């Protein structure tokens, strides 16, 4: 899928596909992001050099974010609905983030999680990301909308 600057193959760590329209994203090493559509796959412009570990898209319309990607050193990237450019969000942590969730359940929320029990929540781009108590120091590697 590509070669990083050092000649090593880039790895993809996360993939998310919108179940309604079939569009999605794949993320991986060195900030690599691939846009997946029914027409094919294309490389997205680089927003960060950090390794990206997970990406999430909502499974229904009406959410605050069209997608959220997370990675090393607390990296959070967000994509607003009807936008084509990713933005870098201010993160209150330096922990490696390993999971993301975008949901309309409970009022259009987004969550990200990672090492040392890090759990962050956002209600929108203007509200930023707030730490939540996960009640653990274990590495959180997945989030699910039940």
Rosetta blueprint (number, residue, H / E / L):
1 X L
2 X L
3 X E
4 X L
5 X L
6 X L
7 X L
8 X L
9 X E
10 X L
11 X L
12 X E
13 X E
14 X E
15 X E
16 X E
17 X E
18 X L
19 X L
20 X L
21 X L
22 X L
23 X L
24 X E
25 X E
26 X E
27 X E
28 X E
29 X H
30 X H
31 X H
32 X L
33 X E
34 X E
35 X E
36 X E
37 X E
38 X L
39 X L
40 X E
41 X E
42 X E
43 X E
44 X L
45 X L
46 X L
47 X L
48 X L
49 X L
50 X L
51 X L
52 X E
53 X E
54 X E
55 X E
56 X E
57 X L
58 X L
59 X L
60 X L
61 X L
62 X L
63 X L
64 X L
65 X E
66 X E
67 X E
68 X E
69 X E
70 X E
71 X E
72 X H
73 X H
74 X H
75 X L
76 X E
77 X E
78 X E
79 X E
80 X E
81 X L
82 X L
83 X L
84 X L
85 X L
86 X L
87 X E
88 X E
89 X E
90 X L
91 X L
92 X L
93 X L
94 X L
95 X L
96 X L
97 X E
98 X E
99 X E
100 X E
101 X E
102 X E
103 X E
104 X L
105 X L
106 X L
107 X L
108 X L
109 X E
110 X E
111 X E
112 X E
113 X E
114 X E
115 X H
116 X H
117 X H
118 X L
119 X E
120 X E
121 X E
122 X E
123 X L
124 X L
125 X L
126 X L
127 X L
128 X L
129 X L
130 X E
131 X E
132 X L
133 X L
134 X L
135 X L
136 X L
137 X L
138 X L
139 X L
140 X L
141 X L
142 X L
143 X L
144 X L
145 X L
146 X L
